[in-house]
Amino acid sequence: MRGQVVLFGDSITEQSFRQGGWGAALANAYARKADVVLRGYGGYNTKWALFLLHHIFPPDSGRPPIATTIFFGANDAALSGRTSERQHVSIEDYKQNLRKIVLHLKECSPTMQIVLITPPPVCEEGRHAYAKSLYGENAMKLPERTNEVTGQYASACVETAKEMGVFSVDLWSKMQETDGWQKKFLSDGLHLTPDGNAIVYQEVIKIFNKAGLSADNMPLDFPHHSEIDAKNPEGAFQQKCF
Amino acid sequence: MRGQVVLFGDSITEQSFRQGGWGAALANAYARKADVVLRGYGGYNTKWALFLLHHIFPPDSGRPPIATTIFFGANDAALSGRTSERQHVSIEDYKQNLRKIVLHLKECSPTMQIVLITPPPVCEEGRHAYAKSLYGENAMKLPERTNEVTGQYASACVETAKEMGVFSVDLWSKMQETDGWQKKFLSDGLHLTPDGNAIVYQEVIKIFNKAGLSADNMPLDFPHHSEIDAKNPEGAFQQKCF
């Protein structure tokens, strides 16, 4: 049957089928060509992701994904000593965990296209406004994430991708090329607006196209309806069914 | 692993992951709980769908879907003797084909929840405007589908669902309860606007809830991040991983 494209990541992946989401846009682009499989885990960092790895990507599945996006780091980059400390993973451990994930996927399939996506930038003002909307004056005054520190994780992600010979999307840098990225791309200083989702979609599609996974060049799973002869439909299906 | 919900149908299913699409909304609602699998085939009628049945739903898969939506009829209802004649299937054959599809799914799994969805209503004026936008003055003056005839297919679909003891969504009737359904729910007199997609989503979710497939009551596939003890993450995964 069709190949699978697995989206493995944190909440920004889990929410990718909401209105305007990048996951849904991929599923639409690959309709009748590949299945887009959602494996997003809100709040997860790379350390916790490792516990899922062998469940989601069993080494002996016989049918490994044709491509996987790995999109962690937004939680790893939560600061030590602040409200989201429990999600914090050091940069060195983040890199090491990404390496383990990539190595495992390569073991599952040497031909799998692997795309590491960096965390998006953080708008500290947006995070604080969001915290105040939840907790009022009790909201922590000190940010639980900063854009600067998240940028270090983004660099580490890009470096790891280079080191491992896989693709990467430097979302942190890409989004900051646009004026007003803070509100245009981020809904609460961290998660994505529909415009932010569109950036992820465009960047991932660019890489899939480079990697030989252009939806335009992939065959339909079954005959296009215009190829079916109404008087002899069997003909089209005999040729095109596997 | 997780159960699968398969969306089997024509273009209205194939396009269901576009912006505001009902398929994407289902995938979002079942994130971390079930996989929503897109099996939509633009232009297909139930006669051609039968050729796909054993490929998409192999009887011996060992892992049949937990639920399937069957959403055909818009093409079966194309009128004989008009521009879309090749897609026409008689009402009797439409019913018989739906019966075959349901029977096959029941053979695959006696516990699968099956939902037949009727074609949406047709706005003949909208269809004509669409044809003119494509073909100008060469557009056929006579409609290739009428709302009245499509309504007969919708009734046949509901009857067949009753006869076979499976669920149905009478989309044709439901949409026409709202004033201005012609433009509110249909983009070209046949396919769905985001508002039209929202109706399909709401109606399907209602049935899934009745059928014991409420996403709210289904367990997460892995621990919620708040259940993970940062100092002893293994604990949460030992309990919750299968």
Boltz contact constraints between the chains, C-beta under 6 A:
constraints:
  - contact:
      token1: [A, 14]
      token2: [B, 31]
      max_distance: 6.0
  - contact:
      token1: [A, 17]
      token2: [B, 24]
      max_distance: 6.0
  - contact:
      token1: [A, 17]
      token2: [B, 27]
      max_distance: 6.0
  - contact:
      token1: [A, 17]
      token2: [B, 28]
      max_distance: 6.0
  - contact:
      token1: [A, 18]
      token2: [B, 28]
      max_distance: 6.0
  - contact:
      token1: [A, 24]
      token2: [B, 17]
      max_distance: 6.0
  - contact:
      token1: [A, 24]
      token2: [B, 24]
      max_distance: 6.0
  - contact:
      token1: [A, 27]
      token2: [B, 17]
      max_distance: 6.0
  - contact:
      token1: [A, 28]
      token2: [B, 17]
      max_distance: 6.0
  - contact:
      token1: [A, 28]
      token2: [B, 18]
      max_distance: 6.0
  - contact:
      token1: [A, 31]
      token2: [B, 14]
      max_distance: 6.0
  - contact:
      token1: [A, 31]
      token2: [B, 38]
      max_distance: 6.0
  - contact:
      token1: [A, 38]
      token2: [B, 31]
      max_distance: 6.0
  - contact:
      token1: [A, 43]
      token2: [B, 225]
      max_distance: 6.0
  - contact:
      token1: [A, 44]
      token2: [B, 225]
      max_distance: 6.0
  - contact:
      token1: [A, 48]
      token2: [B, 228]
      max_distance: 6.0
  - contact:
      token1: [A, 48]
      token2: [B, 233]
      max_distance: 6.0
  - contact:
      token1: [A, 51]
      token2: [B, 237]
      max_distance: 6.0
  - contact:
      token1: [A, 52]
      token2: [B, 222]
      max_distance: 6.0
  - contact:
      token1: [A, 86]
      token2: [B, 230]
      max_distance: 6.0
  - contact:
      token1: [A, 222]
      token2: [B, 52]
      max_distance: 6.0
  - contact:
      token1: [A, 225]
      token2: [B, 43]
      max_distance: 6.0
  - contact:
      token1: [A, 225]
      token2: [B, 44]
      max_distance: 6.0
  - contact:
      token1: [A, 228]
      token2: [B, 48]
      max_distance: 6.0
  - contact:
      token1: [A, 230]
      token2: [B, 86]
      max_distance: 6.0
  - contact:
      token1: [A, 233]
      token2: [B, 48]
      max_distance: 6.0
  - contact:
      token1: [A, 237]
      token2: [B, 51]
      max_distance: 6.0
